[in-house]
Amino acid sequence: MHRRRLSKKRVVNEALRAALAPQASPTMSYEPPVHHTALAPGLDLAGFNRLADELEDQAIIEIATRSAR
Protein backbone atom coordinates (compact mmCIF):
# COMPACT_ATOMS: atom_id res chain seq x y z
CA MET A 1 0.00 0.00 0.00
CA HIS A 2 2.68 2.43 1.04
CA ARG A 3 5.09 1.71 -1.81
CA ARG A 4 2.35 1.90 -4.46
CA ARG A 5 0.70 4.90 -2.75
CA LEU A 6 -2.71 3.24 -2.79
CA SER A 7 -5.59 3.51 -0.38
CA LYS A 8 -6.58 0.55 1.75
CA LYS A 9 -9.93 0.40 -0.03
CA ARG A 10 -8.27 0.16 -3.45
CA VAL A 11 -5.87 -2.58 -2.30
CA VAL A 12 -8.73 -4.63 -0.83
CA ASN A 13 -10.84 -4.19 -3.97
CA GLU A 14 -7.94 -5.23 -6.23
CA ALA A 15 -7.24 -8.29 -4.09
CA LEU A 16 -10.92 -9.32 -4.15
CA ARG A 17 -11.14 -8.86 -7.91
CA ALA A 18 -7.98 -10.91 -8.45
CA ALA A 19 -9.20 -13.68 -6.16
CA LEU A 20 -12.67 -13.83 -7.72
CA ALA A 21 -11.59 -13.52 -11.36
CA PRO A 22 -11.88 -16.72 -13.39
CA GLN A 23 -8.46 -18.23 -13.97
CA ALA A 24 -7.31 -20.83 -16.48
CA SER A 25 -5.23 -22.59 -13.86
CA PRO A 26 -5.66 -21.84 -10.19
CA THR A 27 -2.42 -20.79 -8.53
CA MET A 28 -3.54 -21.78 -5.07
CA SER A 29 -5.92 -24.47 -4.02
CA TYR A 30 -7.01 -25.41 -0.53
CA GLU A 31 -8.89 -28.55 0.32
CA PRO A 32 -9.88 -28.74 3.97
CA PRO A 33 -9.26 -32.06 5.66
CA VAL A 34 -12.28 -34.34 5.83
CA HIS A 35 -13.17 -35.79 9.20
CA HIS A 36 -15.71 -38.59 9.26
CA THR A 37 -17.40 -38.63 12.64
CA ALA A 38 -20.60 -39.89 14.10
CA LEU A 39 -22.45 -38.69 17.15
CA ALA A 40 -22.58 -41.02 20.07
CA PRO A 41 -25.95 -42.73 20.47
CA GLY A 42 -28.42 -40.52 22.29
CA LEU A 43 -26.85 -37.18 21.24
CA ASP A 44 -29.13 -34.94 19.22
CA LEU A 45 -27.83 -32.17 16.98
CA ALA A 46 -31.11 -30.29 17.31
CA GLY A 47 -30.60 -30.29 21.07
CA PHE A 48 -27.20 -28.63 20.63
CA ASN A 49 -28.79 -25.98 18.42
CA ARG A 50 -31.52 -25.32 21.00
CA LEU A 51 -28.88 -24.99 23.73
CA ALA A 52 -26.88 -22.53 21.62
CA ASP A 53 -30.04 -20.50 20.94
CA GLU A 54 -30.93 -20.42 24.64
CA LEU A 55 -27.43 -19.30 25.62
CA GLU A 56 -27.51 -16.58 22.98
CA ASP A 57 -30.93 -15.40 24.18
CA GLN A 58 -29.66 -15.24 27.77
CA ALA A 59 -26.65 -13.20 26.70
CA ILE A 60 -28.83 -10.75 24.77
CA ILE A 61 -31.19 -10.33 27.73
CA GLU A 62 -28.25 -9.78 30.08
CA ILE A 63 -26.76 -7.11 27.82
CA ALA A 64 -30.14 -5.40 27.45
CA THR A 65 -30.72 -5.30 31.22
CA ARG A 66 -27.21 -3.93 31.80
CA SER A 67 -27.67 -1.13 29.28
CA ALA A 68 -31.13 -0.28 30.70
CA ARG A 69 -29.64 0.47 34.11
Secondary structure, DSSP 8 states (H G I E B T S, - for coil): -TTTT--HHHHHHHHHHHHHS--SS-S-------------TT--HHHHHHHHHHHHHHHHHHHHHHHH-
